[in-house]
Amino acid sequence: MTLTLIPMLSLPGGSEWIIIALVVLLLFGGKKIPELMRGLGKGVRNFKDGLNDASKEVDDAAKAATKNPDEKA
């Protein structure tokens, strides 16, 4: 049963991306697409910034823990 689902999970190919782009163009129109892409870019940038901040906090906590190994919280 699971073997039959694996081909359905593949990524779209070249012609499928063209069809998806045409459907998006028809649904939203040419004037809305730049606004949508700008919003998507801001969302991705905020997500990456959040990941970097979380990673920095984890690194800082690890450094603080290795700096004073005798102290216990």
N, CA, C and O atoms as a Maestro MAE file, in Angstrom:
{
 s_m_m2io_version
 :::
 2.0.0
}

f_m_ct {
 s_m_title
 :::
 protein
 m_atom[292] {
  # First column is atom index #
  i_m_mmod_type
  r_m_x_coord
  r_m_y_coord
  r_m_z_coord
  i_m_residue_number
  s_m_chain_name
  s_m_pdb_residue_name
  s_m_pdb_atom_name
  i_m_atomic_number
  :::
  1 25 0.818 -1.192 0.000 1 A "MET " " N  " 7
  2 3 0.000 0.000 0.000 1 A "MET " " CA " 6
  3 2 0.863 1.258 0.000 1 A "MET " " C  " 6
  4 15 0.570 2.198 -0.739 1 A "MET " " O  " 8
  5 25 1.915 1.295 0.809 2 A "THR " " N  " 7
  6 3 2.758 2.492 0.867 2 A "THR " " CA " 6
  7 2 3.592 2.664 -0.391 2 A "THR " " C  " 6
  8 15 3.967 3.785 -0.734 2 A "THR " " O  " 8
  9 25 3.889 1.571 -1.084 3 A "LEU " " N  " 7
  10 3 4.676 1.682 -2.312 3 A "LEU " " CA " 6
  11 2 3.903 2.410 -3.405 3 A "LEU " " C  " 6
  12 15 4.516 3.052 -4.258 3 A "LEU " " O  " 8
  13 25 2.592 2.329 -3.403 4 A "THR " " N  " 7
  14 3 1.811 3.014 -4.427 4 A "THR " " CA " 6
  15 2 1.710 4.512 -4.154 4 A "THR " " C  " 6
  16 15 1.406 5.271 -5.074 4 A "THR " " O  " 8
  17 25 1.953 4.962 -2.933 5 A "LEU " " N  " 7
  18 3 1.865 6.377 -2.602 5 A "LEU " " CA " 6
  19 2 3.153 7.134 -2.899 5 A "LEU " " C  " 6
  20 15 3.120 8.353 -3.064 5 A "LEU " " O  " 8
  21 25 4.273 6.450 -2.969 6 A "ILE " " N  " 7
  22 3 5.567 7.113 -3.157 6 A "ILE " " CA " 6
  23 2 5.628 7.919 -4.465 6 A "ILE " " C  " 6
  24 15 6.104 9.054 -4.420 6 A "ILE " " O  " 8
  25 25 5.180 7.418 -5.623 7 A "PRO " " N  " 7
  26 3 5.236 8.250 -6.824 7 A "PRO " " CA " 6
  27 2 4.346 9.490 -6.741 7 A "PRO " " C  " 6
  28 15 4.617 10.478 -7.424 7 A "PRO " " O  " 8
  29 25 3.313 9.466 -5.939 8 A "MET " " N  " 7
  30 3 2.427 10.616 -5.820 8 A "MET " " CA " 6
  31 2 3.074 11.745 -5.025 8 A "MET " " C  " 6
  32 15 2.599 12.879 -5.085 8 A "MET " " O  " 8
  33 25 4.134 11.470 -4.288 9 A "LEU " " N  " 7
  34 3 4.775 12.471 -3.450 9 A "LEU " " CA " 6
  35 2 5.946 13.171 -4.132 9 A "LEU " " C  " 6
  36 15 6.659 13.931 -3.478 9 A "LEU " " O  " 8
  37 25 6.162 12.942 -5.409 10 A "SER " " N  " 7
  38 3 7.283 13.561 -6.103 10 A "SER " " CA " 6
  39 2 6.998 15.038 -6.387 10 A "SER " " C  " 6
  40 15 5.843 15.464 -6.387 10 A "SER " " O  " 8
  41 25 8.047 15.808 -6.627 11 A "LEU " " N  " 7
  42 3 7.914 17.223 -6.923 11 A "LEU " " CA " 6
  43 2 7.432 17.431 -8.355 11 A "LEU " " C  " 6
  44 15 7.671 16.588 -9.220 11 A "LEU " " O  " 8
  45 25 6.757 18.550 -8.608 12 A "PRO " " N  " 7
  46 3 6.292 18.819 -9.971 12 A "PRO " " CA " 6
  47 2 7.459 19.036 -10.929 12 A "PRO " " C  " 6
  48 15 8.506 19.558 -10.545 12 A "PRO " " O  " 8
  49 25 7.263 18.630 -12.172 13 A "GLY " " N  " 7
  50 3 8.276 18.805 -13.206 13 A "GLY " " CA " 6
  51 2 8.131 20.154 -13.892 13 A "GLY " " C  " 6
  52 15 7.376 21.010 -13.433 13 A "GLY " " O  " 8
  53 25 8.852 20.344 -14.989 14 A "GLY " " N  " 7
  54 3 8.864 21.619 -15.703 14 A "GLY " " CA " 6
  55 2 7.515 22.062 -16.217 14 A "GLY " " C  " 6
  56 15 7.104 23.197 -15.976 14 A "GLY " " O  " 8
  57 25 6.809 21.176 -16.932 15 A "SER " " N  " 7
  58 3 5.515 21.557 -17.504 15 A "SER " " CA " 6
  59 2 4.474 21.756 -16.411 15 A "SER " " C  " 6
  60 15 3.565 22.571 -16.565 15 A "SER " " O  " 8
  61 25 4.594 21.029 -15.322 16 A "GLU " " N  " 7
  62 3 3.645 21.194 -14.216 16 A "GLU " " CA " 6
  63 2 3.822 22.547 -13.545 16 A "GLU " " C  " 6
  64 15 2.845 23.157 -13.112 16 A "GLU " " O  " 8
  65 25 5.070 23.025 -13.454 17 A "TRP " " N  " 7
  66 3 5.306 24.351 -12.877 17 A "TRP " " CA " 6
  67 2 4.692 25.439 -13.750 17 A "TRP " " C  " 6
  68 15 4.176 26.433 -13.240 17 A "TRP " " O  " 8
  69 25 4.747 25.249 -15.063 18 A "ILE " " N  " 7
  70 3 4.148 26.224 -15.981 18 A "ILE " " CA " 6
  71 2 2.642 26.275 -15.769 18 A "ILE " " C  " 6
  72 15 2.057 27.358 -15.736 18 A "ILE " " O  " 8
  73 25 2.015 25.128 -15.627 19 A "ILE " " N  " 7
  74 3 0.569 25.077 -15.397 19 A "ILE " " CA " 6
  75 2 0.227 25.738 -14.060 19 A "ILE " " C  " 6
  76 15 -0.747 26.486 -13.971 19 A "ILE " " O  " 8
  77 25 1.013 25.472 -13.032 20 A "ILE " " N  " 7
  78 3 0.773 26.087 -11.724 20 A "ILE " " CA " 6
  79 2 0.905 27.608 -11.830 20 A "ILE " " C  " 6
  80 15 0.089 28.340 -11.271 20 A "ILE " " O  " 8
  81 25 1.924 28.086 -12.543 21 A "ALA " " N  " 7
  82 3 2.122 29.529 -12.706 21 A "ALA " " CA " 6
  83 2 0.951 30.163 -13.455 21 A "ALA " " C  " 6
  84 15 0.515 31.259 -13.104 21 A "ALA " " O  " 8
  85 25 0.447 29.495 -14.467 22 A "LEU " " N  " 7
  86 3 -0.699 30.028 -15.206 22 A "LEU " " CA " 6
  87 2 -1.943 30.091 -14.334 22 A "LEU " " C  " 6
  88 15 -2.699 31.060 -14.402 22 A "LEU " " O  " 8
  89 25 -2.159 29.082 -13.528 23 A "VAL " " N  " 7
  90 3 -3.328 29.082 -12.637 23 A "VAL " " CA " 6
  91 2 -3.215 30.216 -11.620 23 A "VAL " " C  " 6
  92 15 -4.201 30.899 -11.346 23 A "VAL " " O  " 8
  93 25 -2.027 30.422 -11.059 24 A "VAL " " N  " 7
  94 3 -1.813 31.524 -10.105 24 A "VAL " " CA " 6
  95 2 -2.046 32.858 -10.794 24 A "VAL " " C  " 6
  96 15 -2.668 33.754 -10.223 24 A "VAL " " O  " 8
  97 25 -1.555 32.994 -12.011 25 A "LEU " " N  " 7
  98 3 -1.748 34.236 -12.762 25 A "LEU " " CA " 6
  99 2 -3.219 34.495 -13.020 25 A "LEU " " C  " 6
  100 15 -3.676 35.633 -12.911 25 A "LEU " " O  " 8
  101 25 -3.958 33.468 -13.357 26 A "LEU " " N  " 7
  102 3 -5.396 33.631 -13.599 26 A "LEU " " CA " 6
  103 2 -6.159 33.950 -12.311 26 A "LEU " " C  " 6
  104 15 -7.097 34.748 -12.326 26 A "LEU " " O  " 8
  105 25 -5.766 33.339 -11.216 27 A "LEU " " N  " 7
  106 3 -6.480 33.553 -9.955 27 A "LEU " " CA " 6
  107 2 -6.216 34.931 -9.359 27 A "LEU " " C  " 6
  108 15 -7.142 35.588 -8.884 27 A "LEU " " O  " 8
  109 25 -4.968 35.372 -9.378 28 A "PHE " " N  " 7
  110 3 -4.610 36.603 -8.686 28 A "PHE " " CA " 6
  111 2 -4.417 37.793 -9.609 28 A "PHE " " C  " 6
  112 15 -4.503 38.933 -9.153 28 A "PHE " " O  " 8
  113 25 -4.163 37.572 -10.869 29 A "GLY " " N  " 7
  114 3 -3.925 38.678 -11.788 29 A "GLY " " CA " 6
  115 2 -2.500 39.177 -11.707 29 A "GLY " " C  " 6
  116 15 -1.785 38.885 -10.749 29 A "GLY " " O  " 8
  117 25 -2.090 39.923 -12.706 30 A "GLY " " N  " 7
  118 3 -0.717 40.392 -12.797 30 A "GLY " " CA " 6
  119 2 -0.337 41.422 -11.758 30 A "GLY " " C  " 6
  120 15 0.837 41.530 -11.406 30 A "GLY " " O  " 8
  121 25 -1.299 42.189 -11.252 31 A "LYS " " N  " 7
  122 3 -0.972 43.261 -10.308 31 A "LYS " " CA " 6
  123 2 -0.784 42.750 -8.890 31 A "LYS " " C  " 6
  124 15 -0.053 43.364 -8.112 31 A "LYS " " O  " 8
  125 25 -1.412 41.665 -8.539 32 A "LYS " " N  " 7
  126 3 -1.316 41.146 -7.172 32 A "LYS " " CA " 6
  127 2 -0.090 40.269 -6.956 32 A "LYS " " C  " 6
  128 15 0.359 40.127 -5.819 32 A "LYS " " O  " 8
  129 25 0.453 39.689 -7.989 33 A "ILE " " N  " 7
  130 3 1.555 38.736 -7.846 33 A "ILE " " CA " 6
  131 2 2.798 39.380 -7.220 33 A "ILE " " C  " 6
  132 15 3.396 38.767 -6.336 33 A "ILE " " O  " 8
  133 25 3.221 40.595 -7.636 34 A "PRO " " N  " 7
  134 3 4.379 41.197 -6.954 34 A "PRO " " CA " 6
  135 2 4.148 41.415 -5.457 34 A "PRO " " C  " 6
  136 15 5.063 41.243 -4.652 34 A "PRO " " O  " 8
  137 25 2.927 41.792 -5.092 35 A "GLU " " N  " 7
  138 3 2.621 41.975 -3.676 35 A "GLU " " CA " 6
  139 2 2.701 40.644 -2.931 35 A "GLU " " C  " 6
  140 15 3.220 40.579 -1.817 35 A "GLU " " O  " 8
  141 25 2.185 39.592 -3.551 36 A "LEU " " N  " 7
  142 3 2.241 38.270 -2.932 36 A "LEU " " CA " 6
  143 2 3.679 37.799 -2.763 36 A "LEU " " C  " 6
  144 15 4.030 37.253 -1.717 36 A "LEU " " O  " 8
  145 25 4.509 38.003 -3.772 37 A "MET " " N  " 7
  146 3 5.902 37.574 -3.701 37 A "MET " " CA " 6
  147 2 6.675 38.397 -2.666 37 A "MET " " C  " 6
  148 15 7.539 37.866 -1.968 37 A "MET " " O  " 8
  149 25 6.368 39.682 -2.568 38 A "ARG " " N  " 7
  150 3 7.019 40.537 -1.571 38 A "ARG " " CA " 6
  151 2 6.666 40.040 -0.171 38 A "ARG " " C  " 6
  152 15 7.539 39.943 0.692 38 A "ARG " " O  " 8
  153 25 5.401 39.730 0.054 39 A "GLY " " N  " 7
  154 3 4.977 39.201 1.350 39 A "GLY " " CA " 6
  155 2 5.618 37.865 1.656 39 A "GLY " " C  " 6
  156 15 6.005 37.600 2.794 39 A "GLY " " O  " 8
  157 25 5.732 37.014 0.633 40 A "LEU " " N  " 7
  158 3 6.375 35.715 0.811 40 A "LEU " " CA " 6
  159 2 7.854 35.900 1.158 40 A "LEU " " C  " 6
  160 15 8.378 35.200 2.025 40 A "LEU " " O  " 8
  161 25 8.518 36.823 0.496 41 A "GLY " " N  " 7
  162 3 9.932 37.094 0.783 41 A "GLY " " CA " 6
  163 2 10.132 37.604 2.200 41 A "GLY " " C  " 6
  164 15 11.074 37.199 2.882 41 A "GLY " " O  " 8
  165 25 9.243 38.497 2.649 42 A "LYS " " N  " 7
  166 3 9.348 39.002 4.025 42 A "LYS " " CA " 6
  167 2 9.126 37.880 5.025 42 A "LYS " " C  " 6
  168 15 9.806 37.814 6.049 42 A "LYS " " O  " 8
  169 25 8.180 37.000 4.733 43 A "GLY " " N  " 7
  170 3 7.926 35.876 5.629 43 A "GLY " " CA " 6
  171 2 9.108 34.945 5.729 43 A "GLY " " C  " 6
  172 15 9.456 34.494 6.820 43 A "GLY " " O  " 8
  173 25 9.732 34.649 4.597 44 A "VAL " " N  " 7
  174 3 10.912 33.778 4.597 44 A "VAL " " CA " 6
  175 2 12.059 34.444 5.344 44 A "VAL " " C  " 6
  176 15 12.766 33.788 6.109 44 A "VAL " " O  " 8
  177 25 12.247 35.738 5.129 45 A "ARG " " N  " 7
  178 3 13.315 36.468 5.814 45 A "ARG " " CA " 6
  179 2 13.086 36.462 7.329 45 A "ARG " " C  " 6
  180 15 14.027 36.248 8.093 45 A "ARG " " O  " 8
  181 25 11.848 36.693 7.766 46 A "ASN " " N  " 7
  182 3 11.550 36.672 9.201 46 A "ASN " " CA " 6
  183 2 11.773 35.280 9.785 46 A "ASN " " C  " 6
  184 15 12.258 35.146 10.908 46 A "ASN " " O  " 8
  185 25 11.422 34.254 9.032 47 A "PHE " " N  " 7
  186 3 11.626 32.879 9.493 47 A "PHE " " CA " 6
  187 2 13.111 32.587 9.660 47 A "PHE " " C  " 6
  188 15 13.515 32.004 10.666 47 A "PHE " " O  " 8
  189 25 13.933 32.986 8.682 48 A "LYS " " N  " 7
  190 3 15.376 32.766 8.777 48 A "LYS " " CA " 6
  191 2 15.982 33.558 9.928 48 A "LYS " " C  " 6
  192 15 16.862 33.058 10.629 48 A "LYS " " O  " 8
  193 25 15.516 34.792 10.129 49 A "ASP " " N  " 7
  194 3 16.008 35.588 11.250 49 A "ASP " " CA " 6
  195 2 15.664 34.918 12.575 49 A "ASP " " C  " 6
  196 15 16.480 34.902 13.497 49 A "ASP " " O  " 8
  197 25 14.466 34.369 12.669 50 A "GLY " " N  " 7
  198 3 14.069 33.660 13.880 50 A "GLY " " CA " 6
  199 2 14.925 32.438 14.132 50 A "GLY " " C  " 6
  200 15 15.306 32.161 15.269 50 A "GLY " " O  " 8
  201 25 15.231 31.695 13.058 51 A "LEU " " N  " 7
  202 3 16.104 30.532 13.198 51 A "LEU " " CA " 6
  203 2 17.503 30.938 13.651 51 A "LEU " " C  " 6
  204 15 18.099 30.285 14.507 51 A "LEU " " O  " 8
  205 25 18.019 32.013 13.075 52 A "ASN " " N  " 7
  206 3 19.353 32.486 13.454 52 A "ASN " " CA " 6
  207 2 19.373 32.948 14.912 52 A "ASN " " C  " 6
  208 15 20.332 32.678 15.636 52 A "ASN " " O  " 8
  209 25 18.315 33.644 15.344 53 A "ASP " " N  " 7
  210 3 18.251 34.096 16.734 53 A "ASP " " CA " 6
  211 2 18.198 32.915 17.690 53 A "ASP " " C  " 6
  212 15 18.877 32.910 18.717 53 A "ASP " " O  " 8
  213 25 17.389 31.910 17.352 54 A "ALA " " N  " 7
  214 3 17.283 30.729 18.213 54 A "ALA " " CA " 6
  215 2 18.614 29.985 18.263 54 A "ALA " " C  " 6
  216 15 19.030 29.521 19.324 54 A "ALA " " O  " 8
  217 25 19.271 29.873 17.131 55 A "SER " " N  " 7
  218 3 20.565 29.199 17.076 55 A "SER " " CA " 6
  219 2 21.601 29.951 17.909 55 A "SER " " C  " 6
  220 15 22.409 29.338 18.607 55 A "SER " " O  " 8
  221 25 21.574 31.276 17.831 56 A "LYS " " N  " 7
  222 3 22.509 32.088 18.616 56 A "LYS " " CA " 6
  223 2 22.261 31.908 20.110 56 A "LYS " " C  " 6
  224 15 23.209 31.810 20.889 56 A "LYS " " O  " 8
  225 25 20.995 31.865 20.511 57 A "GLU " " N  " 7
  226 3 20.681 31.675 21.928 57 A "GLU " " CA " 6
  227 2 21.149 30.312 22.417 57 A "GLU " " C  " 6
  228 15 21.657 30.195 23.533 57 A "GLU " " O  " 8
  229 25 20.984 29.288 21.597 58 A "VAL " " N  " 7
  230 3 21.440 27.951 21.980 58 A "VAL " " CA " 6
  231 2 22.956 27.924 22.094 58 A "VAL " " C  " 6
  232 15 23.501 27.350 23.036 58 A "VAL " " O  " 8
  233 25 23.632 28.542 21.141 59 A "ASP " " N  " 7
  234 3 25.098 28.596 21.186 59 A "ASP " " CA " 6
  235 2 25.586 29.359 22.419 59 A "ASP " " C  " 6
  236 15 26.535 28.942 23.083 59 A "ASP " " O  " 8
  237 25 24.924 30.485 22.718 60 A "ASP " " N  " 7
  238 3 25.314 31.267 23.895 60 A "ASP " " CA " 6
  239 2 25.106 30.464 25.179 60 A "ASP " " C  " 6
  240 15 25.936 30.509 26.087 60 A "ASP " " O  " 8
  241 25 24.011 29.741 25.247 61 A "ALA " " N  " 7
  242 3 23.742 28.922 26.435 61 A "ALA " " CA " 6
  243 2 24.766 27.800 26.558 61 A "ALA " " C  " 6
  244 15 25.201 27.473 27.662 61 A "ALA " " O  " 8
  245 25 25.151 27.211 25.433 62 A "ALA " " N  " 7
  246 3 26.149 26.139 25.462 62 A "ALA " " CA " 6
  247 2 27.506 26.683 25.898 62 A "ALA " " C  " 6
  248 15 28.218 26.036 26.666 62 A "ALA " " O  " 8
  249 25 27.859 27.854 25.419 63 A "LYS " " N  " 7
  250 3 29.130 28.465 25.820 63 A "LYS " " CA " 6
  251 2 29.125 28.800 27.305 63 A "LYS " " C  " 6
  252 15 30.119 28.594 28.001 63 A "LYS " " O  " 8
  253 25 27.998 29.319 27.785 64 A "ALA " " N  " 7
  254 3 27.903 29.660 29.202 64 A "ALA " " CA " 6
  255 2 27.987 28.401 30.063 64 A "ALA " " C  " 6
  256 15 28.570 28.431 31.147 64 A "ALA " " O  " 8
  257 25 27.419 27.314 29.599 65 A "ALA " " N  " 7
  258 3 27.452 26.072 30.366 65 A "ALA " " CA " 6
  259 2 28.856 25.473 30.390 65 A "ALA " " C  " 6
  260 15 29.260 24.900 31.402 65 A "ALA " " O  " 8
  261 25 29.594 25.592 29.311 66 A "THR " " N  " 7
  262 3 30.957 25.042 29.276 66 A "THR " " CA " 6
  263 2 31.954 25.988 29.947 66 A "THR " " C  " 6
  264 15 33.028 25.555 30.365 66 A "THR " " O  " 8
  265 25 31.614 27.255 30.052 67 A "LYS " " N  " 7
  266 3 32.505 28.234 30.665 67 A "LYS " " CA " 6
  267 2 32.601 27.996 32.175 67 A "LYS " " C  " 6
  268 15 33.689 28.088 32.745 67 A "LYS " " O  " 8
  269 25 31.488 27.694 32.821 68 A "ASN " " N  " 7
  270 3 31.440 27.486 34.268 68 A "ASN " " CA " 6
  271 2 30.880 26.098 34.564 68 A "ASN " " C  " 6
  272 15 29.742 25.983 35.019 68 A "ASN " " O  " 8
  273 25 31.651 25.047 34.315 69 A "PRO " " N  " 7
  274 3 31.107 23.694 34.510 69 A "PRO " " CA " 6
  275 2 30.895 23.325 35.980 69 A "PRO " " C  " 6
  276 15 30.129 22.408 36.274 69 A "PRO " " O  " 8
  277 25 31.565 24.029 36.915 70 A "ASP " " N  " 7
  278 3 31.428 23.711 38.328 70 A "ASP " " CA " 6
  279 2 30.147 24.277 38.926 70 A "ASP " " C  " 6
  280 15 29.624 23.747 39.907 70 A "ASP " " O  " 8
  281 25 29.636 25.377 38.318 71 A "GLU " " N  " 7
  282 3 28.405 25.982 38.838 71 A "GLU " " CA " 6
  283 2 27.202 25.159 38.421 71 A "GLU " " C  " 6
  284 15 27.134 24.658 37.298 71 A "GLU " " O  " 8
  285 25 26.259 25.026 39.333 72 A "LYS " " N  " 7
  286 3 25.027 24.304 39.029 72 A "LYS " " CA " 6
  287 2 23.863 25.274 39.182 72 A "LYS " " C  " 6
  288 15 23.822 26.092 40.101 72 A "LYS " " O  " 8
  289 25 22.930 25.157 38.262 73 A "ALA " " N  " 7
  290 3 21.769 26.062 38.277 73 A "ALA " " CA " 6
  291 2 20.748 25.644 39.292 73 A "ALA " " C  " 6
  292 15 19.714 26.297 39.432 73 A "ALA " " O  " 8
  :::
 }
 m_bond[291] {
  # First column is bond index #
  i_m_from
  i_m_to
  i_m_order
  :::
  1 1 2 1
  2 2 3 1
  3 3 4 2
  4 3 5 1
  5 5 6 1
  6 6 7 1
  7 7 8 2
  8 7 9 1
  9 9 10 1
  10 10 11 1
  11 11 12 2
  12 11 13 1
  13 13 14 1
  14 14 15 1
  15 15 16 2
  16 15 17 1
  17 17 18 1
  18 18 19 1
  19 19 20 2
  20 19 21 1
  21 21 22 1
  22 22 23 1
  23 23 24 2
  24 23 25 1
  25 25 26 1
  26 26 27 1
  27 27 28 2
  28 27 29 1
  29 29 30 1
  30 30 31 1
  31 31 32 2
  32 31 33 1
  33 33 34 1
  34 34 35 1
  35 35 36 2
  36 35 37 1
  37 37 38 1
  38 38 39 1
  39 39 40 2
  40 39 41 1
  41 41 42 1
  42 42 43 1
  43 43 44 2
  44 43 45 1
  45 45 46 1
  46 46 47 1
  47 47 48 2
  48 47 49 1
  49 49 50 1
  50 50 51 1
  51 51 52 2
  52 51 53 1
  53 53 54 1
  54 54 55 1
  55 55 56 2
  56 55 57 1
  57 57 58 1
  58 58 59 1
  59 59 60 2
  60 59 61 1
  61 61 62 1
  62 62 63 1
  63 63 64 2
  64 63 65 1
  65 65 66 1
  66 66 67 1
  67 67 68 2
  68 67 69 1
  69 69 70 1
  70 70 71 1
  71 71 72 2
  72 71 73 1
  73 73 74 1
  74 74 75 1
  75 75 76 2
  76 75 77 1
  77 77 78 1
  78 78 79 1
  79 79 80 2
  80 79 81 1
  81 81 82 1
  82 82 83 1
  83 83 84 2
  84 83 85 1
  85 85 86 1
  86 86 87 1
  87 87 88 2
  88 87 89 1
  89 89 90 1
  90 90 91 1
  91 91 92 2
  92 91 93 1
  93 93 94 1
  94 94 95 1
  95 95 96 2
  96 95 97 1
  97 97 98 1
  98 98 99 1
  99 99 100 2
  100 99 101 1
  101 101 102 1
  102 102 103 1
  103 103 104 2
  104 103 105 1
  105 105 106 1
  106 106 107 1
  107 107 108 2
  108 107 109 1
  109 109 110 1
  110 110 111 1
  111 111 112 2
  112 111 113 1
  113 113 114 1
  114 114 115 1
  115 115 116 2
  116 115 117 1
  117 117 118 1
  118 118 119 1
  119 119 120 2
  120 119 121 1
  121 121 122 1
  122 122 123 1
  123 123 124 2
  124 123 125 1
  125 125 126 1
  126 126 127 1
  127 127 128 2
  128 127 129 1
  129 129 130 1
  130 130 131 1
  131 131 132 2
  132 131 133 1
  133 133 134 1
  134 134 135 1
  135 135 136 2
  136 135 137 1
  137 137 138 1
  138 138 139 1
  139 139 140 2
  140 139 141 1
  141 141 142 1
  142 142 143 1
  143 143 144 2
  144 143 145 1
  145 145 146 1
  146 146 147 1
  147 147 148 2
  148 147 149 1
  149 149 150 1
  150 150 151 1
  151 151 152 2
  152 151 153 1
  153 153 154 1
  154 154 155 1
  155 155 156 2
  156 155 157 1
  157 157 158 1
  158 158 159 1
  159 159 160 2
  160 159 161 1
  161 161 162 1
  162 162 163 1
  163 163 164 2
  164 163 165 1
  165 165 166 1
  166 166 167 1
  167 167 168 2
  168 167 169 1
  169 169 170 1
  170 170 171 1
  171 171 172 2
  172 171 173 1
  173 173 174 1
  174 174 175 1
  175 175 176 2
  176 175 177 1
  177 177 178 1
  178 178 179 1
  179 179 180 2
  180 179 181 1
  181 181 182 1
  182 182 183 1
  183 183 184 2
  184 183 185 1
  185 185 186 1
  186 186 187 1
  187 187 188 2
  188 187 189 1
  189 189 190 1
  190 190 191 1
  191 191 192 2
  192 191 193 1
  193 193 194 1
  194 194 195 1
  195 195 196 2
  196 195 197 1
  197 197 198 1
  198 198 199 1
  199 199 200 2
  200 199 201 1
  201 201 202 1
  202 202 203 1
  203 203 204 2
  204 203 205 1
  205 205 206 1
  206 206 207 1
  207 207 208 2
  208 207 209 1
  209 209 210 1
  210 210 211 1
  211 211 212 2
  212 211 213 1
  213 213 214 1
  214 214 215 1
  215 215 216 2
  216 215 217 1
  217 217 218 1
  218 218 219 1
  219 219 220 2
  220 219 221 1
  221 221 222 1
  222 222 223 1
  223 223 224 2
  224 223 225 1
  225 225 226 1
  226 226 227 1
  227 227 228 2
  228 227 229 1
  229 229 230 1
  230 230 231 1
  231 231 232 2
  232 231 233 1
  233 233 234 1
  234 234 235 1
  235 235 236 2
  236 235 237 1
  237 237 238 1
  238 238 239 1
  239 239 240 2
  240 239 241 1
  241 241 242 1
  242 242 243 1
  243 243 244 2
  244 243 245 1
  245 245 246 1
  246 246 247 1
  247 247 248 2
  248 247 249 1
  249 249 250 1
  250 250 251 1
  251 251 252 2
  252 251 253 1
  253 253 254 1
  254 254 255 1
  255 255 256 2
  256 255 257 1
  257 257 258 1
  258 258 259 1
  259 259 260 2
  260 259 261 1
  261 261 262 1
  262 262 263 1
  263 263 264 2
  264 263 265 1
  265 265 266 1
  266 266 267 1
  267 267 268 2
  268 267 269 1
  269 269 270 1
  270 270 271 1
  271 271 272 2
  272 271 273 1
  273 273 274 1
  274 274 275 1
  275 275 276 2
  276 275 277 1
  277 277 278 1
  278 278 279 1
  279 279 280 2
  280 279 281 1
  281 281 282 1
  282 282 283 1
  283 283 284 2
  284 283 285 1
  285 285 286 1
  286 286 287 1
  287 287 288 2
  288 287 289 1
  289 289 290 1
  290 290 291 1
  291 291 292 2
  :::
 }
}
